[in-house]
Amino acid sequence: MRLAHDHPTEFGSPAAAQRLMGWLLLCIEAAAMALLSWSVTFPLAIVVVALVGWLLSPRLQLGRRTAFYLLMGMALCFMIKAAMFPHEFPRRTVFFGSTVTHAMAQFFLAWQAALFFLDDRDRRLPTMFPMLGAVGLMAMANVIVGVPRQNVLQGLVIGYVLLSGAYFMAGRRSPPAGERGSRARTVALWTVAGLVGTAAWLGAYALNRFEGDIENFLNHVLLAAAPPEFTGYSGTGEFGSVAHRKHHGGERIALRIVSPDAPGYLRGRAFDVFSRGRWRTLSPSERLKPQPAARQGGLPPLSPGMSMFQRRPARAMEWRTLAIWADVGDAEAIFAPWGTTHVQAPVTQVVVNRHGIFEIDGEAAPDSYVVIGPRGPVPNDPDDAPSTEFLAPVPRRYERPENRVARFAAELFAGTDDPAEKVRRVERHFLDNYQYRLGINPPPDRDVLEWFIIDRPPAHCEFFAAATATLLRLGGVHCRYVTGFVAHEWNDFGGYWVARDRDAHAWVEAWVPGRGWVTVESTPAEGVPSEAESAGRFARFWESIRGRLRMVWSTLGRDGFQTLLARSWSKVIAMPGLLLSCALIGSAWLAIRVRRRNRKVAPRDPIVRAMHRLRRRVDRRLRRAGLVRGRDETLHHFAERILSAAAAGDDGLAESLRTAAQWYREYARVRYRGNMGPDSIAALARSLPGTERT
């Protein structure tokens, strides 16, 4: 590695023009990163560093091996930075695989900036420069953004494509003066650049214009053979995921809830936007930190090993507390009823969004937590008012007046401006005119929601909830699509409520002025989980044992062995616990005594044990023929009974029985006349009789 000292940049040279194009490309990438990550520090620094490298006279000359090692070292540094100092993304802009993907995009921008400091014979940037930027854009553009930012990003990408054409034209070697075809090459390159830019613009326009058709194609063709990737309780909910859980999970228990009254609707996720076959959450979130003990007055006591997180201050004469043991398989969701103000969980940080949805942030999901809120109606807090930016939009295809769904919504809400009346009309429409069915196959050539609303086929809860949200938003009612569980099954043996995978559900929450958020249930009654579906008595008893063992194991892992001993002792000293403990201790003592006595009478001689194994084999064969030796019956008496059965039986079995009787007599002779030895045991093993028909 050495420094090369060149003359200052000549701005009129082809190399300078190419470097200008490269720097402008880098500016576009930096603008896209600032737009999507909501941070300008790193993108601005990259632009400034690249500008210094472009204008700086001394440059580095690196060998291929040195350049490779430096590049790998830079990539390693960005990975370490992503692991130790991850970028804090706002909740409305989510990178898929956030820390790694963002670090990858930063790495490619830094790589491009470093290229401005490298020396080349004619001071040109490498041909792969725009390709590196394209990879960086793909890494940073895997995001969920609103319509305004989506349009800006689209314009930046189209500008990047056009500027890439200018970069390649500026970077090509100029033909000698007077060479034929130079002007034709220039025209051809500009034509190709124009065609590429036009194609990019038309592709982006088609993506927005035919969003519904593309959505149906992806759902019904590409994803038809694969089960849904998401279960409705992660950051993105695939349409049909709740039905997939209900169908494939069935009786599997997802939640056990200790509560004095039925938990009802337990919210796992609330979604803002339905687009391209999936529901997405764009509302911002805030991180909650553990509350000090001094600020927890009036709340239920904090369990050992737990931290208290508060969404907002709340005063209540009586608190509603739900202790939940979860086995859902989703890494982040905390299931809680609407109105929950506090969460107790064995973690250091919890996130809550404007919908009141809690989730674990950056840690393994706990298998137990406690959710707390005021008992009774949820107060109408001004902070819960809906945001027009997130809870009003519908897919663009439904906004057109000629759309059948839009016309239907106008007819349904004709003559009323009252949001409560619109909610009532939507509920009555679906409950009176539709039927519930879990399995459904929408036609691949139709818009799914339009087909459901207009043709009225039997469908499951996700169709009813999605259609309800769409119609209410078309009627000007702010609402959100919610997934979770409806828990009504009581286990009287375990003393807790149960939510199974079949109890997964989707519903709508609508904002009604003066009342706040109300639950809109438009799914027919047979599709709403209820206590009528509880398991049988024996199944509940067996499940209570498994559930309590799971709770004990979870408590032991969270609180430690000493806390578990203290709790167990408090149960033992109570009178019912004392009686049960005495019964358990007595049973254990009796089992030990019986086991020891059996060990005393059990033969210890290996030859005797080998003889017993042979006899048991023959006993099992005779048992198949219906002959079982009595407890007080000698071997010779049993042999006589076998011979009697042989005389009375059919000829096919008689010969086998006579052989068995002879074997028992030989066994008695060897066993009780002192002839036991390896040779005699081997002879008995070779003469083992069968009971099959000959």
Number of C-alpha atoms within 10 A of each C-alpha: 9 11 14 14 12 12 9 11 14 11 11 8 11 19 20 21 19 22 24 17 23 30 21 18 25 25 20 22 26 26 19 22 26 17 20 24 21 13 16 13 10 15 24 15 14 22 22 15 16 24 19 14 18 23 15 16 16 17 19 16 16 15 10 9 9 12 14 12 11 13 15 12 12 15 19 13 14 21 20 14 15 18 13 10 11 15 16 11 16 17 16 18 21 20 20 16 10 20 19 20 20 25 24 20 25 21 21 22 26 22 18 24 25 15 18 26 23 20 21 15 5 10 19 21 23 16 12 11 20 23 12 16 24 20 15 24 22 12 23 26 24 17 17 19 18 14 10 9 14 16 13 13 21 17 15 17 22 18 16 23 21 21 20 22 21 18 24 20 20 21 21 13 11 11 10 8 7 7 9 10 10 14 10 10 12 12 12 12 16 16 13 14 20 15 13 16 20 15 13 19 17 12 12 16 13 12 14 14 13 12 18 22 17 16 18 21 19 15 22 16 11 10 13 11 9 7 12 19 12 19 24 31 26 17 20 17 25 22 22 21 21 27 24 22 22 18 15 11 16 14 14 16 18 19 24 27 24 20 15 12 14 18 22 17 23 21 25 24 28 29 24 23 21 20 16 19 19 18 21 23 25 22 20 14 17 14 15 17 16 17 13 10 11 6 11 15 8 12 18 12 9 14 14 12 15 19 21 25 26 20 20 9 8 14 10 12 7 13 15 19 23 23 18 23 21 21 15 17 12 15 16 21 24 31 26 28 22 19 22 24 19 23 25 21 25 21 21 16 18 26 21 20 18 16 22 20 22 30 23 20 18 13 12 11 20 19 20 22 22 23 23 21 23 20 14 11 8 15 13 14 10 8 8 14 16 20 13 11 12 20 22 21 19 19 15 13 18 21 14 12 11 10 12 16 24 20 15 16 20 15 10 16 20 11 8 11 12 14 19 17 13 22 25 13 15 21 18 15 13 19 17 10 11 20 18 20 14 14 11 14 9 16 11 14 11 14 17 21 18 17 16 19 20 11 10 13 17 16 21 24 25 23 23 28 24 20 23 29 30 26 25 24 19 22 22 15 24 24 30 29 27 30 27 26 30 25 23 21 23 21 20 12 14 19 15 22 22 27 27 24 22 24 29 30 27 30 27 25 22 24 21 19 13 8 11 17 24 16 15 19 23 27 25 21 12 11 17 20 22 15 13 8 11 17 15 9 12 10 11 18 16 12 17 18 13 13 19 15 12 14 17 13 13 16 18 15 12 18 15 14 11 10 15 17 12 11 10 12 13 12 15 16 12 11 10 10 15 15 13 14 15 12 12 12 12 12 12 11 12 12 12 12 12 11 11 12 11 11 11 10 8 11 12 10 8 9 14 15 13 13 20 13 12 15 18 11 14 17 16 14 19 21 13 11 13 10 16 14 17 10 6 7 10 12 19 17 16 18 22 16 16 25 20 15 18 20 15 10 12 11 12 13 18 22 19 19 28 19 19 24 23 17 21 25 17 16 21 13 15 17 17 9 9 8 12 16 13 11 10 16 20 11 10 19 15 9 14 16 22 17 20 15 12 10
